[in-house]
Amino acid sequence: MDFGIDNIRAAAQRLEGRVRRTPLLSSPMLDQLTGATVLVKAEALQLTGSFKIRGALNTLLSLSDEERAAGVLAFSTGNHGQAVAASAQMTGSTATIVMPQDAPRIKVDGCRWWGAEVVFYDPATQDREVVGRELVAERGLTLVHPYDDVRVMSGQGTVGLEIVDQLGEGGYSPDAVVLPCSGGGLSSGTIEAVRHSLPGVTPFVVERAGYPKMARSLASGQVEKVPAVPVFLDAIGSPTVGQHTLEALSRHPVEALEVTDDQARVAMREAVRTLKLVVEPGGSAALAAVLAHKERFAGQTVVVVASGGNVDASVLAEVLATGP
């Protein structure tokens, strides 16, 4: 696998002027609550509401004119689908998005707003990759994988390049970087970029409690799977990790943490209260881990990636209403 800092820098050049340089936010209230200096990379404010546009657009810009003309396909719980749909519109292509039938409405509507065709599948009885690859073969489309593609990983890694620059601008010396982890595209790219410049930083990945597929994969050295079930933390609900992402993360001393649905709800409320930032359940996982494992990060400077903000209004209202 040819993946490293040069790929990420090339992606940054392709994406310059096309995606947002999202802010690195801080709050004295959040620092007091955690006992650490917490810096939140607000990818919820990114175009399409998540970091996913970085990898999707880098991939679309890397395709040939013929491939873009034929159209692309993605399978996604929503954020990757919206990103591919937007990238297709931005580059003159068309997109087909394969989504679970219980995907959040805001994500389905987002894909359609960007002009994509949405094809639903039943996660209880169907494999999204099988459904997607059948459509690719039938229609002559190009698959844009949600994470296990060097082009996608490189695009997501531009989050890390921005973090390094923003830390330098703020005069911060970070101890840890904490990322939500589904298939590993965001974590592999960002950790590669951050540790290239800051090798002393300890990287953490955060997964759903009881479903630590990346932690298990790192321990076994091979791709592990967990059951594909509907989850509150849908943005980190992929049933497996990528071979390429696993190889990239295996180069680093990655530590793994888990969070529960209730811990994510706490993080969503605190993001609104302390930062005035809306984050979706899976997008709150890294902040949830810092809040839930305060002893691990006490006294440290911690960078947290808030990866997305695409949450249905009814879910956000319920989360905010049930908090203290």
PyMOL commands that set and color helices and strands:
alter all, ss='L'
color gray80, all
select helices_A, chain A and resi 5-15+28-34+43-45+47-49+52-62+65-70+79-91+105-113+128-139+150-156+158-170+185-197+213-220+234-236+243-249+261-275+282-292+294-297+313-321
alter helices_A, ss='H'
color red, helices_A
select strands_A, chain A and resi 24-25+37-42+72-75+95-100+117-121+142-143+176-180+202-208+255-259+301-306
alter strands_A, ss='S'
color yellow, strands_A
deselect
rebuild
show_as cartoon
